């Protein structure tokens, strides 16, 4: 996977108690970072067993279902890639909101010239 496509990442924090699990669908490119505890990661159509402990991280390298199971009480971060399309969409939404605010709030603040 090329890292050039995903420059920015969205962070989501989660807490999993022992024996709890988290299911991620089509999370290719997402990084699982362990802040506390121990996690067991299973990828669809993959024979690897991935065990992560505090300070370790793993990038999901394939599409499909990923199951993250806590072997102990754990705190983790999911760093999801943000595509260029998502960034442009957010930029356009902010721009439209700013224009709308200027249009709605602008005329009421302007004073008419007094001659």
WOZI-V956187 format. One record per pair of residues at least 12 apart in sequence whose ideal C-beta (glycine too) atoms are under 10 Angstrom apart, sorted by the first residue. I is the first residue (numbers start at 1). J is the second residue. Records with the same first field share a line. If there is no record, write none. Layout:
I: J ; J
//
This chain:
1: 28 ; 29 ; 59 ; 60 ; 61 ; 62 ; 81
2: 29
3: 29 ; 59 ; 81
5: 29 ; 81 ; 83 ; 84
6: 29 ; 30 ; 79 ; 80 ; 81 ; 82 ; 83 ; 84
7: 81 ; 82 ; 83 ; 84 ; 87
8: 79 ; 80 ; 81 ; 82 ; 83 ; 84 ; 86 ; 87
9: 29 ; 30 ; 31 ; 77 ; 78 ; 79 ; 80 ; 81 ; 82
10: 30 ; 78 ; 79 ; 80 ; 81 ; 82 ; 86
11: 31 ; 33 ; 77 ; 78 ; 79 ; 80
12: 30 ; 76 ; 77 ; 78 ; 79 ; 80
13: 33 ; 35 ; 75 ; 76 ; 77 ; 78
14: 32 ; 35 ; 68 ; 70 ; 74 ; 75 ; 76 ; 77 ; 78
15: 35 ; 36 ; 37 ; 70 ; 73 ; 74 ; 75 ; 76
16: 37 ; 39 ; 68 ; 69 ; 70 ; 71 ; 72 ; 73 ; 74 ; 75 ; 76
17: 37 ; 70 ; 72 ; 73 ; 74
18: 37 ; 38 ; 69 ; 70 ; 71 ; 72 ; 73 ; 74
19: 69 ; 70 ; 71 ; 72 ; 73
20: 68 ; 69 ; 70 ; 73 ; 74
21: 39 ; 40 ; 42 ; 67 ; 68 ; 69 ; 70
22: 39 ; 41 ; 66 ; 67 ; 68 ; 69 ; 70 ; 74 ; 76 ; 78
23: 65 ; 66 ; 67 ; 68 ; 69
24: 41 ; 43 ; 60 ; 64 ; 65 ; 66 ; 67 ; 68 ; 78 ; 80
25: 44 ; 63 ; 64 ; 65 ; 66
26: 44 ; 60 ; 62 ; 63 ; 64 ; 65 ; 66
27: 43 ; 59 ; 60 ; 62 ; 63 ; 64 ; 65 ; 66 ; 68 ; 78 ; 80 ; 81
28: 43 ; 59 ; 60 ; 61 ; 62 ; 63 ; 64 ; 66 ; 81
29: 59 ; 60 ; 61 ; 62 ; 63 ; 79 ; 80 ; 81 ; 82 ; 83
30: 58 ; 59 ; 60 ; 61 ; 66 ; 78 ; 79 ; 80 ; 81
31: 57 ; 58 ; 59 ; 60 ; 77 ; 78 ; 79 ; 80 ; 81
32: 50 ; 52 ; 56 ; 57 ; 58 ; 59 ; 60 ; 66 ; 68 ; 76 ; 77 ; 78 ; 79
33: 52 ; 54 ; 55 ; 56 ; 57 ; 58 ; 59 ; 75 ; 76 ; 77 ; 78 ; 79
34: 51 ; 52 ; 53 ; 54 ; 55 ; 56 ; 57 ; 58 ; 68 ; 70 ; 74 ; 75 ; 76 ; 77
35: 54 ; 55 ; 74 ; 75 ; 76 ; 77
36: 53 ; 54 ; 55 ; 72 ; 73 ; 74 ; 75 ; 76
37: 52 ; 53 ; 54 ; 70 ; 71 ; 72 ; 73 ; 74 ; 75 ; 76
38: 51 ; 52 ; 53 ; 54 ; 56 ; 69 ; 70 ; 71 ; 72 ; 73 ; 74
39: 51 ; 52 ; 53 ; 54 ; 56 ; 58 ; 68 ; 69 ; 70 ; 71 ; 72 ; 74 ; 75 ; 76
40: 52 ; 67 ; 68 ; 69 ; 70 ; 71
41: 58 ; 60 ; 66 ; 67 ; 68 ; 69
42: 65 ; 66 ; 67 ; 68 ; 69
43: 58 ; 60 ; 61 ; 62 ; 63 ; 64 ; 65 ; 66 ; 67
44: 62 ; 63 ; 64 ; 65 ; 66 ; 67
45: 62 ; 63 ; 64 ; 65
46: 60 ; 61 ; 62 ; 64 ; 66
48: 61
50: 66 ; 68
51: 71
52: 68 ; 71 ; 74 ; 76
53: 71 ; 72 ; 74
54: 72 ; 74 ; 75
57: 76 ; 77 ; 79
59: 79 ; 81
60: 78 ; 80
//
